[in-house]
Amino acid sequence: MTIKEIAKAANVSIGTVDRVLNNRNGVSQKTKATIERIIEESGYKRNAYASNLKLGTSMKIGLLIPNLDSEFGYWGQVYSGIEKAINELSSFGVSVYPFFFDRDKENAFLEAFDKLRSHDCDAYLLSPLPLKDVTALQLKDIDKPIAFIDSAFPSFKPAFVIAQNPYRGGYTAAKMMKLITRETGTFLVFQIHPDAYNSFERARGFKENMQQDSRNTIVYIDVKSLDDIDQALEDSFLRYKDIKGIFCVNCIVNRIGNYLVQNRLKDKVIAIGFDLVEENAEALRNGSIDCIISQRPAYQGYMAISQLYRYMISKTDWTAKIEIPIDIYFKENIPESREEDLL
């Protein structure tokens, strides 16, 4: 039971519950007894972190992530977890000041970050920076804590990072590719943001696993937009006659599946990609793709805010990396609801 739920059960304000928890005056004996009874019956245990942030104070977290409708709504899922965490922490004065940017626009991240800094936030949650912007960010005089979500950057030491290990994700994708294809040949690796750290690390992990068998050939295909995918696939199938599988380092795999079905190639080519966005979930259901690796976007958003809050009130310096599990989905185990992502 939370403080908010205790207040509701006792028909009092959150502030009244806080006074009882902190043994402060201003609460009648009858009301105090009621609150204490509810606390005892519910088995409520006080959150040591929450008690460090007094009611009436505030903490504003500056958020900068890609546009919520981009990447088939992946970032919308991240933001849903952020909203859940903010709602739970709102009674402690925690709020988020969101900014969004277009990943396909040159310098969009840095321009948005400069605007965000003008709002005097207490900390920043950022993701995902193009590699060239990581260097530029390091040169800025930033005196507030920074945390990263979705991707780490070895050259940058933030307060903490919450992300999946991209190399292991790509390595796992290769294992799944081998299990499903049971053949050797040419394997395409599609990237739409090749300058992102997690993108090329997934590609590296996939390649290193697949090339343990020297009969396999790995071909990197970089596309600038979704509109370039079909042409890139057409060119690839004309050039390589033994394509056995296609790995997408991000969520565009549903477009790969559509092409394979429309060109009657699905029975010959396996398609594996990242992120359980709705389009990919539907592609799994209809069989146009074979496997999805998920990185729990809503859970990432939820944990990122929760951990940044803890970091800010702990009054100690610490650097941590929270690794997101590598979830593997097939047609048979697609979750019925995205709410499971928060478990």
Secondary structure, DSSP 8 states (H G I E B T S, - for coil): --HHHHHHHHTS-HHHHHHHHTT-SSS-HHHHHHHHHHHHHHT----TTGGGS-TT--EEEEEEEE-TTSGGGHHHHHHHHHHHHHHHHGGGTEEEEEEEE-TTSTTHHHHHHHHHHTT--SEEEE----HHHHHHHHTS---S-EEEES---TT---SEEEE--HHHHHHHHHHHHHHHH---SEEEEEES-TTSHHHHHHHHHHHHHHTTSTT-EEEEEE-SSGGGHHHHHHHHHHH-S-EEEEEESSTTHHHHHHHHHHTT-TTT-EEEEE---HHHHHHHHHTSS-EEEE--HHHHHHHHHHHHHHHHHH-S---EEEE---EEE-GGG--S-GGGGG-
